[in-house]
Amino acid sequence: MILVAGGTGRLGCRVVKVLTDAGDQVRVLTRDPRRASQLPAEIEVVVGDVRRGPLDAAVEGCDRVVSAMHGFAGPGRTSPAAVDRDGNRNLIAAAKRAGVDRFVLLSIVGASPVHPMSLHRMKYAAEQELRASGLSAAIVRSTSFLETWIEIIGAKVDDGGPALVLGPGQNPINFVCVDDVAAFVHLAVHADQRIGAGVSVGGPQNLSFTEIAEHLLARQGRTDRPKQVPLTALKVMSVIARPLRPGFARQARAAVVMNTTDMTFDALPIRNRFPDIPTTTLADVTDAKPRPDERRRRSDPGLRQNP
Ligand SMILES: NC(=O)c1ccc[n+]([C@@H]2O[C@H](COP(=O)([O-])OP(=O)(O)OC[C@H]3O[C@@H](n4cnc5c(N)ncnc54)[C@H](OP(=O)(O)O)[C@@H]3O)[C@@H](O)[C@H]2O)c1
């Protein structure tokens, strides 16, 4: 049995699917079982919150654990410190007590103790915790998910509204498709030798927000310019929203960082080592028919996850 914490999320759903397609039994940890209604009926669902341990009941009977959760966008007390650092600490401790054979942690390319974003610092802390735990472990670091940003930039495009670009939107950023990442997680769960202690996964393209916006508009035959949120406004929001809407402030801060720091990633070396995993492009994602779980996410606000 494999426990997937975050199995209701954008990546987690895909991880659950590749694992079950391969014949694995899966249990999903969620704070709200309604979010698990999109998952296949054979999936076991356990209700819990990693911020509030102990999590022994969640991991009981599991030989593997995947942590595919985050607390980046809030709301309220849901934060990278509470979920990514402390929640992972709780989950790792429970996995140790239960004698779990393998723990796979989803982290982020650039995770470091001095990163300007708290998410990256808290992911780094979780990585350290896992390394020190003595568990057999793999850390899968990923660049930004294509699907997350298509949804943010193109939220209104299908209905004739503008494409939204946060900041100047000229900085090249590496984006990866969640299905590609899920394929790496599957290998990590099953201790594929090429994974070793972990991998950093990126996609085949470094794209600016504006390039994504223009691609989404062009698919609709449109030539209008994307709507831009000025960098100064993002900087101001990242500070003034902090006391009342910390998740929103973190998102504004992320947009500033993504516009102003090196976000490129050369995925070629890792992709050459894993020729069996697809290298999905932006056009591949937008040309694919929306998957049923994606469609449900878009139409049901109750199922929407944080970017
Ligand atoms: N999005 C990106 O661009 C990106 C880039 C690099 C790495 N990653 C990493 O990839 C993983 C998946 O990201 P995603 O964007 O697919 O996530 P997502 O769709 O936003 O979903 C977040 C998940 O975290 C779970 N979660 C949040 N707080 C929790 C808590 N207190 N207790 C238990 N579960 C909690 C949620 O479960 P419930 O709501 O059901 O409780 C949900 O399944 C994360 O580890 C993330 O840091 C993401």
The ligand as a Gaussian input file, in Angstrom:
#p B3LYP/6-31G(d) Opt

LIG

0 1
 N        2.817000      23.736000      -8.773000
 C        4.085000      23.841000      -9.134000
 O        4.432000      24.592000     -10.069000
 C        5.143000      23.014000      -8.429000
 C        6.487000      23.161000      -8.793000
 C        7.461000      22.373000      -8.168000
 C        7.090000      21.484000      -7.155000
 N        5.779000      21.386000      -6.808000
 C        5.427000      20.445000      -5.732000
 O        4.610000      19.408000      -6.270000
 C        3.684000      18.952000      -5.274000
 C        2.271000      19.029000      -5.826000
 O        1.969000      20.383000      -6.154000
 P        0.553000      20.747000      -6.833000
 O        0.707000      22.111000      -7.416000
 O        0.121000      19.603000      -7.680000
 O       -0.372000      20.819000      -5.536000
 P       -1.912000      21.295000      -5.448000
 O       -2.671000      20.893000      -6.642000
 O       -1.931000      22.744000      -5.069000
 O       -2.442000      20.447000      -4.212000
 C       -1.918000      20.642000      -2.917000
 C       -2.121000      19.370000      -2.133000
 O       -1.555000      19.551000      -0.822000
 C       -2.462000      18.961000       0.102000
 N       -2.330000      19.638000       1.401000
 C       -2.175000      20.971000       1.606000
 N       -2.141000      21.207000       2.932000
 C       -2.267000      20.006000       3.557000
 C       -2.309000      19.607000       4.918000
 N       -2.205000      20.500000       5.914000
 N       -2.456000      18.282000       5.212000
 C       -2.569000      17.378000       4.208000
 N       -2.531000      17.696000       2.884000
 C       -2.388000      18.997000       2.578000
 C       -3.843000      19.192000      -0.505000
 O       -4.712000      18.194000      -0.008000
 P       -6.229000      18.487000       0.484000
 O       -6.586000      19.866000       0.030000
 O       -7.033000      17.410000      -0.184000
 O       -6.175000      18.326000       1.961000
 C       -3.581000      19.003000      -1.985000
 O       -3.729000      17.653000      -2.357000
 C        3.919000      19.831000      -4.044000
 O        4.803000      19.198000      -3.169000
 C        4.569000      21.074000      -4.639000
 O        5.368000      21.803000      -3.708000
 C        4.794000      22.129000      -7.416000

